[in-house]
Amino acid sequence: MTRRANLSKVLKLLTALLLLGLLFAGFDGGQAWSLLRAADPVWLAASLVALTLQTLLSAWRWQFTANRLGQRLTLGRAIREYYLGQVVNQSLPGGILGDAGRAYRARHDGGLRRAGAAVVVERALGQMALLAIMVTAFLLYRGPQLPSAITGLIGAICLGAAVIGAALLIPGRWRAWMRITRPALVGRGALPLQICLNLAIAGMNIAAFAFCAHATGTPLAATEAALFVPLILLTMIIPVTISGWGLREGAAATMFPVIGASASAGLAASTAFGLLFLASTLPGLLVLALRRKSGDTFPERSLTVDP
């Protein structure tokens, strides 16, 4: 089984490298490299700050959600675990195995079902916020007419979200789901905080990509960033490459011409974003090294709730 998993990982890494090679060969890779080399370090630094804030806010979202579901999780532990999960997500396909690891390591306080629900809820709310921003931007968009492929893609994403939402409304499932997750969503100011946190997290993610685009010579208007960046980032969840590499760059190279930029500009912006996102997860390697040195796993004892 381990050999098969390793083979799958190697194949997905090769797929990412192949896609990147084809993209740089087909979309003027030389120009993309020129844009990357000339990137404005100030805007790159702003992107790194936005990605770091995204991680810290995401850890807070997880801690709040987990505590409301009956777990006891400190903010410091949540931040360390979130960074560790990001390292795993960056090195494995699909971008969710690190989240599964967080839930597994948190299982000792409240059980695996409760720990899994906390992770699923906080990540699902983040995707809903990203979708809400994209749909709002689509309704407000007044730029050049969008290609039918993009409007069709937006429609398909919204339809898929609606189908998932309808599946959750099945009476038996809805009651079971709400019985577990209700405390994290309603009551004692939960909903306003969840809305603000998730919109801020999604906004930081979009801003980080927009800053990379600005750094590589393509300033994006707020509506353009809010509409196109979520579509680009959603490709990262397709589990055929490592951390969405190649797919994200292909989406950016395809969509940037819609706003009057070149495909190579989209390729450069997405590559810069990918490298900075990888850099933003490096604290997770320190967490991993310290954990291995101390032999620490997620402690069996209950954790103290932050005041």
Secondary structure, 3 states (H helix, E strand, C coil): CHHHHHHHHHHHHHHHHHHHHHHHHHCCHHHHHHHHHCCCHHHHHHHHHHHHHHHHHHHHHHHHHHHHCCCCCCHHHHHHHHHHHHHHHHHCECCCHHHHHHHHHCCCCCHHHHHHHHHHHHHHHHHHHHHHHHHHHHHHCCCCCCCHHHHHHHHHHHHHHHHHHHHHCCHHHHHHHHHHHHHHHCCCCHHHHHHHHHHHHHHHHHHHHHHHHHHCCCCCCHHHHHHHHHHHHHHHHCCCCECCCCHHHHHHHHHHHHHCCCHHHHHHHHHHHHHHHHHHCCHHHHHHHHHHHHCCCCCCCCCCCCC
